[in-house]
C-alpha cells in the first residue's frame, strides 16, 4: 500500500518543527502542479522497482529513493 503524509513545517525557537497534518490511504497521484509532476513520476517509477524488480533481483536491487526498513 502507498500512503500519503501531509506535513506542515513552521519555524520555532532556533529550528524548524514539523507537524503531521494527515495521512491519506489513497493519495492523489496526478500531475496537478509543476512541483508535483516530477515527484509523482519518481514515486511511480520507484514503486514499480520495489514491486517488480526487487522480488526478482533480491538484495542490492536499485529501488530508487525507497529505503528498506
C-alpha positions as a Markdown table, in Angstrom:
| # | Residue | x | y | z |
|---|---|---|---|---|
| 1 | Unk | 0.0 | 0.0 | 0.0 |
| 2 | Unk | 1.1 | 3.6 | -0.6 |
| 3 | Unk | 0.2 | 6.2 | 2.0 |
| 4 | Unk | 0.5 | 10.0 | 1.6 |
| 5 | Unk | 1.7 | 12.0 | 4.6 |
| 6 | Unk | 1.0 | 15.8 | 4.8 |
| 7 | Unk | 3.3 | 17.8 | 7.0 |
| 8 | Unk | 3.4 | 21.5 | 8.0 |
| 9 | Unk | 6.8 | 22.9 | 8.7 |
| 10 | Unk | 7.0 | 26.1 | 10.8 |
| 11 | Unk | 9.8 | 28.0 | 12.5 |
| 12 | Unk | 10.3 | 27.5 | 16.2 |
| 13 | Unk | 12.8 | 28.9 | 18.6 |
| 14 | Unk | 16.0 | 28.1 | 16.8 |
| 15 | Unk | 15.0 | 25.3 | 14.5 |
| 16 | Unk | 12.0 | 24.4 | 12.3 |
| 17 | Unk | 9.4 | 21.9 | 13.6 |
| 18 | Unk | 7.4 | 19.5 | 11.5 |
| 19 | Unk | 3.7 | 18.8 | 12.3 |
| 20 | Unk | 1.9 | 15.8 | 10.8 |
| 21 | Unk | -1.4 | 17.1 | 9.4 |
| 22 | Unk | -2.9 | 13.9 | 8.0 |
| 23 | Unk | -2.3 | 10.5 | 6.5 |
| 24 | Unk | -4.0 | 9.6 | 3.2 |
| 25 | Unk | -4.6 | 5.9 | 2.4 |
| 26 | Unk | -5.3 | 6.9 | -1.3 |
| 27 | Unk | -3.0 | 9.9 | -2.1 |
| 28 | Unk | -3.6 | 11.9 | -5.2 |
| 29 | Unk | -1.0 | 10.9 | -7.8 |
| 30 | Unk | -1.9 | 13.4 | -10.6 |
| 31 | Unk | 0.3 | 16.0 | -12.2 |
| 32 | Unk | -1.5 | 18.9 | -10.7 |
| 33 | Unk | 1.3 | 21.4 | -10.4 |
| 34 | Unk | 4.8 | 21.9 | -11.8 |
| 35 | Unk | 6.2 | 20.8 | -8.4 |
| 36 | Unk | 4.2 | 17.6 | -8.1 |
| 37 | Unk | 4.8 | 16.4 | -11.6 |
| 38 | Unk | 8.4 | 15.2 | -11.2 |
| 39 | Unk | 7.7 | 14.0 | -7.7 |
| 40 | Unk | 4.7 | 11.8 | -8.8 |
| 41 | Unk | 6.7 | 10.4 | -11.7 |
| 42 | Unk | 9.6 | 9.5 | -9.4 |
| 43 | Unk | 7.2 | 7.8 | -6.9 |
| 44 | Unk | 5.6 | 5.8 | -9.7 |
| 45 | Unk | 8.9 | 4.7 | -11.2 |
| 46 | Unk | 10.4 | 3.7 | -7.8 |
| 47 | Unk | 7.2 | 1.9 | -6.7 |
| 48 | Unk | 7.5 | -0.3 | -9.8 |
| 49 | Unk | 11.1 | -1.0 | -8.9 |
| 50 | Unk | 10.0 | -2.2 | -5.4 |
| 51 | Unk | 7.1 | -4.2 | -6.6 |
| 52 | Unk | 8.6 | -5.9 | -9.7 |
| 53 | Unk | 12.4 | -5.6 | -9.7 |
| 54 | Unk | 13.1 | -6.2 | -6.0 |
| 55 | Unk | 11.4 | -9.6 | -5.8 |
| 56 | Unk | 13.2 | -10.8 | -8.9 |
| 57 | Unk | 16.6 | -9.2 | -8.2 |
| 58 | Unk | 16.8 | -9.6 | -4.5 |
| 59 | Unk | 19.1 | -7.6 | -2.2 |
| 60 | Unk | 21.2 | -5.0 | -3.9 |
| 61 | Unk | 18.5 | -4.1 | -6.5 |
| 62 | Unk | 18.1 | -0.4 | -7.3 |
| 63 | Unk | 14.9 | 0.7 | -5.6 |
| 64 | Unk | 15.3 | 4.4 | -6.2 |
| 65 | Unk | 14.6 | 6.6 | -3.3 |
| 66 | Unk | 12.9 | 3.9 | -1.2 |
| 67 | Unk | 14.7 | 2.8 | 2.0 |
| 68 | Unk | 14.1 | -0.7 | 3.2 |
| 69 | Unk | 13.1 | -1.0 | 6.9 |
